[in-house]
């Protein structure tokens, strides 16, 4: 009987199992590959989309919206409150660094020597009138009266009159009431006698040890200037102590190199910029016999002969007053925005000052489409050459009075003062030479201040409410 056998199916089943294992292994490999690619893609996208965000913002766990609200592509901006997140705005900038502007000196055709240098005859042909100054005020303390101040108490009516180039007695600092202690800027009697002998002066100041002492370059100063020009550095006792500790000890006559150190006691203002404006603008008051003065900010080192400077900027240009243009800005409105952006002064005080100036006719630089009166409406006031003529002295007093009444940021009041003086005296020209900033850089080397500037407090003598009220009353009349 034939043997019955079951059909053999085991080999087929084994082959099917081997095929399914290979398929699973391939699926696993494909899945792993897909997952790896997905992870790499996500990592790349995440890195590239956040590359321009500040690192400290990501570390502190800020959300994307918070980062976008605070980051504008170059830095944090606290004033940003609403950002339209379009594709263009979210694209990273091509370059995060702004190009650094370089300001270089330019060549000046100075005289090769001061030998046989003679003042030109035309200096006697400038506008002539007589100025005298208010020294005492009878100020009563009590209701409706103010305490005595260095700049005096000048009404808006008095202020308007002082802009007329005529024989007059006006406020110009150094005001003190009868039977009352000094209002400030007290000098030793020996220093006063020395300053009264000066006919040509170079002056600067350092208060509260805000700067290092910059000595003029002796090799650039001629023998005549070394003997006949007074180099005076005004400083307080704190500055003198700091300079002495650094090796700048005055000799027996008070000289540190070419500088004669003059100690100022009882500074008239808490704001050191405002205190520095006293020797800056009122050289004709401090040096009563001087015919010419050069103001040098303490951040500058002089490396040109003072007599050559006077010949070039005043005599050759037929000017009474010389000051350089600002290196970057020409419109006062730009200077206002910069002062606010850097918190250089109280914003309300700046606004109050310019509302006043605009109401009196101040306009933007070249806004009318006509040629501007000056090549720039913003000066770089760190270097001034001043002939002590009546018109130049009047301008210095008027500018000081604006700084005393409003903000100590003197660039803000320069153009208004000049234009108002010019407008008030159409037949009496004031010869102002506003020269290029590169020329200033050719005669004085620029350094940084010892300490960073801080925001000035609102001036104690500003009296904004009184100014605003007085202006409305007087203009209404």
Secondary structure, 3 states (H helix, E strand, C coil): CCCCCCCCCHHHHHHHHHHHHHHHHHHHHHHHHHHHHHHHHHHHHHHHHCCCCCHHHHHCCCCHHHHHHHECCCCECCCCCCCCCCHHHHCCCCCCCCCCCCCCCCCCCCCCCCCCCCCCHHHHHCCCCCEEECCCCCCCCCCCCCCCCCCCCCCHHHHHHHCCCCCEEECCCCCCCCCCCCCCCEECHHHHHHHHCCCEEEEEEECCCCCCCCCCCHHHCCHHHHHHEEEEEEECHHHHHHHHHCCCCCCCCCEECCEEEEEEECCCCCCHHHHHHHHHHCHHHHCCCCCEEEEECCCEEECCCHHHHHHHHHHCCCCCEEEEECCCCCCHHHHHHHHHHCCCCCHHHHHHHHHHHHHCCCCCCCCCCCCCCCCCCCEEEEEEEEECCHHHHHHHHHHHHHHHHCCCCCHHHHHHHHHHHHHHCCCCCCCEEEECHHHHHHHEEECCCCCCCCCCCCCCCCCHHHHHHHHHHHHHC
